[in-house]
Amino acid sequence: MSKSILSGNEEGLTVNVGKLNSLNIYEVTEDELEKLETGGSDPIFLNFAIFSISVALSFLITLLTTKIDSSRIFIIFLVVTIMGFFAGFILLILWWRSRRSVKDLVKKIRDMIQKK
């Protein structure tokens, strides 16, 4: 099925329309739309968690395999290792808790039609 839409010139714009069996329209609030637009913060948490744990593992391997004579450098390496593991695991927990926020929102919006 083709329709011709007249424009400013004599030739019209041709629009081809295919038949749809059904069309679902979802009503979305402004807050839900903004949340979908920004996405979740979970990938950032995961990326920083992987980075922190990788740095901590590198410093731990260095501590275990190298003799460090200076106590100041040893303490710096030890603090970086402990803080890296601590920050990495905290970020992993945050990622685990927030990883499904966008999927849950989309599921909630889709479930609106199934309730009716």
C-alpha positions, 0 to 999 in steps of 0.5 A: 500500500503506497500513499502519496503525500504532496509537498511543495513541489508537484511530485509527492513524497511516497510513503510505503506502509506495511500492515501491522497485526498489533501495536503496543504503546507504553506510557512512561513517566518522565522519571522512568524515561530519564533513568532509561536515558542515563542507564545504570551506573553498574558498568562503571562500578564493575570497571572500577572494581576490576581495576582496583582488584587488578592493582591490588593483585599486582601489588600483592604479587610484588610483596610476595615475590620481592624483598623490599628493604625500605620499610616506607616502601613496604608500607606503601605497597601494603596499604595500596594492596589492602585499599585496592582489595577493599575498594574492589570488593565494595565496588563489586557489591555495589555492582551486584546490587545495582546491575539489574536496575534498568532491566527491572525498569523495562520489565516493569514498563512491559508488565503494564500491558500484560496487567490490562 
